[in-house]
């Protein structure tokens, strides 16, 4: 009975289809042949040429959007993130399957010598036991915004900040997705640009809504087949159904879906509202002492560029992005 009550379907908020809704075939193979993309291993690619140029152009657009629209100071965050920050962010329980740990060998001379001897003559990596590895102090970061919350731990905002503080940053993110990892649409390591909203509930919700509307206008200018829908995170938990229901029913997460073929679409951006979860867990408070609310607009850059290639190609993508920069950012 409880399971049946927790069924809720995603809701389409916005949707559009190009008049000429055709797609370029075999985009990944074409990019590899040109040398713009090179596969280094499972879910890990190197980027160059026009693919990298378009990715950097989109990233610059989103960075300028954060700076010009929200006065967001640009930040850089590390690839490594403290494991304790992810624990407090709930990632260990909700997304354990996606974690990638950064570890080193234990600081023991005998064990280090044994490891080195075992790998003499260029032998393949082999660990004899988990005891050879020190407990990881860091993970490879699965999202950019967790760094912002950790960096603001214990901070109290004052009234002069008008109820909202905004940051923007780009980083390499890592989510292990086993056999779901495929080409460009699902990578183990990928680039993410985020605009992060922290402050009063109404201000955070309004900023998230405004960012979603601006990005939808970008989609219109680019002329992409797309939709924005309510969504949920890929939780790994015995409470999956209740967590999914809570996110969908309360519209805490919206995803921008872009078609890459007649049969398939990928999520290239998300617009999230976390309520006061991170404010509470990282002791970030408003001037009155209450926990701040948080939200973010997050852009998966490789996926976005992949979809642009599949729908309109590089030349149209770069030219229409210039038009969008003129209209939405006031650039000439």
C-alpha positions in Angstrom: 0.0 0.0 0.0 2.8 2.4 0.9 4.6 1.6 -2.4 1.5 2.4 -4.4 1.1 5.7 -2.7 4.6 6.7 -3.6 4.1 6.5 -7.3 4.4 9.9 -9.1 5.3 10.5 -12.7 7.7 13.3 -14.0 6.0 16.4 -15.2 6.9 18.2 -18.4 7.2 21.9 -17.7 8.5 23.1 -21.1 8.9 21.4 -24.4 9.8 22.3 -28.0 10.7 20.6 -31.2 12.7 22.0 -34.1 10.9 22.4 -37.4 13.7 20.3 -39.1 14.0 17.7 -36.4 16.7 15.7 -38.0 20.0 14.5 -36.3 23.6 14.1 -37.4 24.4 10.3 -37.2 27.4 8.8 -35.5 28.6 12.0 -33.8 30.9 10.3 -31.4 32.6 8.3 -34.1 33.0 11.5 -36.2 34.6 13.4 -33.4 37.0 10.5 -32.7 37.9 10.4 -36.4 38.7 14.1 -36.4 40.8 13.8 -33.3 38.6 16.2 -31.3 37.7 13.5 -28.9 40.0 10.7 -27.7 38.9 7.8 -25.5 41.5 7.2 -22.7 39.5 4.5 -21.0 36.1 3.6 -19.7 34.2 6.9 -19.3 37.3 9.0 -19.6 37.9 11.2 -22.8 40.4 13.8 -23.8 39.0 16.8 -25.7 40.4 19.1 -28.3 39.6 21.0 -31.6 36.2 22.3 -32.3 34.6 20.1 -29.5 36.7 21.8 -26.9 36.2 25.2 -28.4 32.4 24.9 -28.2 32.6 23.5 -24.7 34.7 26.4 -23.6 32.3 28.9 -25.3 29.3 27.5 -23.4 31.2 27.4 -20.2 32.2 31.1 -20.6 28.5 31.9 -21.3 27.4 30.3 -18.1 30.2 31.9 -16.1 29.3 35.4 -17.4 25.6 34.7 -16.7 26.5 34.0 -13.1 28.7 37.1 -12.9 26.5 39.6 -14.8 23.1 38.4 -13.6 23.8 37.4 -10.1 27.0 39.2 -9.2 28.5 35.8 -8.5 32.2 35.8 -7.8 33.9 33.1 -9.9 35.6 30.4 -7.8 37.8 27.4 -8.5 37.4 24.3 -6.4 39.7 21.2 -6.1 39.1 17.9 -7.8 39.6 16.3 -4.4 36.8 16.8 -1.8 37.0 15.8 1.8 35.1 12.5 2.4 33.6 14.1 5.5 31.9 16.8 3.4 30.3 14.2 1.2 29.2 12.2 4.3 27.5 15.2 5.8 26.0 16.0 2.4 24.3 12.6 2.5 26.2 11.2 -0.5 27.4 8.1 1.3 23.8 6.8 1.8 22.0 8.3 -1.2 24.6 7.8 -4.0 27.1 5.2 -2.7 27.2 3.5 -6.1 28.6 6.6 -7.7 31.5 7.3 -5.3 35.1 7.4 -6.5 37.6 7.5 -3.7 41.1 8.9 -3.9 43.4 6.7 -1.8 47.1 6.2 -1.1 49.1 3.3 0.2 49.5 2.9 4.0 52.6 4.7 5.4 54.4 1.5 6.3 57.9 0.8 4.9 57.5 -2.9 4.8 54.2 -2.8 3.0 55.5 -0.1 0.5 58.6 -2.3 -0.2 56.4 -5.3 -0.8 54.2 -3.3 -3.1 57.2 -2.0 -5.1 58.7 -5.5 -5.3 55.5 -7.0 -6.5 55.3 -4.5 -9.4 58.9 -4.9 -10.6 59.4 -5.5 -14.3 56.3 -3.4 -15.0 53.8 -5.9 -13.7 50.1 -5.0 -13.7 48.7 -3.3 -10.6 47.8 -5.8 -8.0 46.7 -5.2 -4.4 47.0 -8.2 -2.0 44.5 -6.8 0.5 42.5 -3.8 1.5 44.9 -3.3 4.4 47.4 -2.0 1.9 45.2 1.1 1.4 44.9 3.9 4.0 41.3 5.0 4.8 40.6 7.6 2.1 40.5 11.2 3.3 39.3 12.5 0.0 36.9 11.5 -2.8 36.9 12.7 -6.4 34.2 15.4 -6.4 30.8 14.2 -7.8 29.5 17.8 -8.0 30.8 21.3 -7.7 28.3 22.8 -5.2 29.4 20.6 -2.3 32.7 22.5 -2.2 30.7 25.8 -1.7 28.8 24.4 1.3 31.9 23.0 2.9 33.8 26.3 2.4 31.0 28.2 4.0 30.7 25.9 7.1 29.8 27.9 10.2 29.2 31.1 8.4 26.3 33.5 9.3 25.1 35.8 6.5 24.2 39.4 7.4 21.4 41.6 6.2 23.5 43.6 3.7 23.7 40.5 1.4 20.0 41.0 0.5 19.1 37.5 1.4 21.0 35.8 -1.4 24.7 34.9 -2.0 25.7 33.4 -5.4 28.8 31.7 -6.5 29.8 30.2 -9.9 32.5 27.6 -10.5 33.5 24.9 -13.0 35.1 21.6 -12.0 35.8 18.1 -13.1 33.2 15.7 -11.6 33.3 12.0 -11.2 30.3 9.6 -11.0 30.9 5.9 -11.5 27.9 4.3 -13.3 29.1 0.9 -14.1 27.9 -0.6 -17.4 25.7 2.5 -17.9 28.9 4.4 -18.9 28.8 5.0 -22.7 30.7 7.3 -25.0 29.8 11.0 -24.5 26.4 10.8 -23.0 27.4 9.2 -19.7 31.0 9.7 -18.6 32.9 8.7 -15.4 34.7 12.0 -15.5 33.0 15.1 -16.9 33.0 18.9 -16.7 30.3 20.7 -14.8 29.6 24.5 -14.5 27.4 25.5 -11.6 25.7 28.7 -10.4 25.1 28.1 -6.7 22.4 30.0 -4.8 22.6 30.3 -1.0 20.3 32.3 1.3 16.6 32.9 2.1 14.1 30.4 0.9 12.1 32.7 -1.4 15.2 34.3 -2.9 16.8 30.9 -3.7 13.6 29.6 -5.3 13.2 32.8 -7.3 16.8 32.7 -8.5 16.4 29.0 -9.6 13.3 29.8 -11.5 14.8 32.8 -13.2 17.9 30.8 -14.2 15.7 28.1 -15.7 13.8 30.7 -17.8 17.1 32.3 -19.1 18.4 28.9 -20.1 15.1 28.0 -21.9 15.5 31.2 -23.9 19.0 30.1 -24.7 17.6 26.8 -26.0 15.1 28.7 -28.2 17.9 30.8 -29.7 20.0 27.7 -30.4 16.8 26.1 -31.8 17.2 22.8 -30.1 14.6 20.0 -29.5 14.4 20.0 -25.7 12.2 19.7 -22.6 12.4 20.7 -19.0 10.9 18.1 -16.7 10.6 17.3 -13.0 13.2 14.7 -12.1 14.9 12.8 -9.2 18.5 11.9 -8.4 19.6 8.3 -9.0 19.5 7.3 -5.4 21.1 4.2 -4.0 19.0 3.6 -0.9 16.4 1.4 0.6 14.3 4.6 0.7 14.6 5.1 -3.0 10.9 5.2 -3.7 10.2 7.7 -0.9 13.2 9.9 -1.8 12.2 9.9 -5.5 8.5 10.7 -4.6 9.6 13.5 -2.3 11.8 15.1 -5.0 9.2 14.8 -7.8 6.2 15.7 -5.8 7.8 18.8 -4.4 9.5 19.8 -7.7 12.9 20.0 -6.0 14.7 19.0 -9.2 14.2 20.0 -12.8 16.2 18.6 -15.7 16.9 20.0 -19.2 16.6 17.1 -21.6 18.1 17.4 -25.1 17.5 14.9 -27.9 20.6 13.3 -29.5 18.6 11.1 -31.8 15.0 10.3 -32.7 15.0 7.7 -29.9 17.2 9.1 -27.2 17.6 12.2 -25.0 20.1 13.1 -22.4 19.9 15.4 -19.3 22.3 18.3 -20.0 21.4 20.5 -17.1 19.6 20.5 -13.8 18.0 23.2 -11.6 17.9 22.1 -8.0 16.4 23.3 -4.7 17.7 21.6 -1.6 15.6 23.3 1.0 17.6 23.9 4.2 19.4 20.5 4.0 22.9 21.8 3.4 22.4 24.9 5.5 21.6 22.6 8.5 24.3 20.0 7.8 27.0 22.6 7.4 25.8 25.1 10.0 25.3 28.0 7.5 22.8 30.5 8.9 21.0 33.7 8.0 21.2 36.9 9.9 18.3 35.7 12.2 20.1 32.4 13.0 17.9 30.2 10.9 19.5 27.7 8.4 20.0 29.0 4.9 18.3 27.4 1.9 20.3 26.4 -1.1 19.9 25.7 -4.8 21.9 25.5 -8.0 21.8 25.5 -11.8 24.3 22.8 -13.0 25.4 22.3 -16.6 27.0 19.1 -17.9 29.2 20.6 -20.6 30.1 17.5 -22.5 26.5 16.4 -22.8 25.4 19.8 -23.8 28.0 20.1 -26.6 27.2 16.5 -27.7 23.5 17.3 -28.1 24.4 20.6 -30.0 26.6 18.6 -32.4 23.8 15.9 -32.9 21.1 18.5 -33.6 22.6 21.6 -35.3 26.4 21.0 -35.7 29.4 23.0 -34.6 29.0 26.1 -36.9 25.4 26.7 -36.1 26.1 26.1 -32.4 28.9 28.6 -32.2 27.1 31.3 -34.2 23.8 31.0 -32.4 25.6 31.1 -29.0 27.0 34.5 -30.0 23.5 35.7 -30.7 22.4 34.4 -27.3 25.3 36.2 -25.7 24.2 39.5 -27.3 20.6 39.1 -26.2 21.0 37.5 -22.8 24.3 39.0 -21.6 24.3 42.3 -23.5 27.5 41.5 -25.4 28.4 43.0 -28.7 
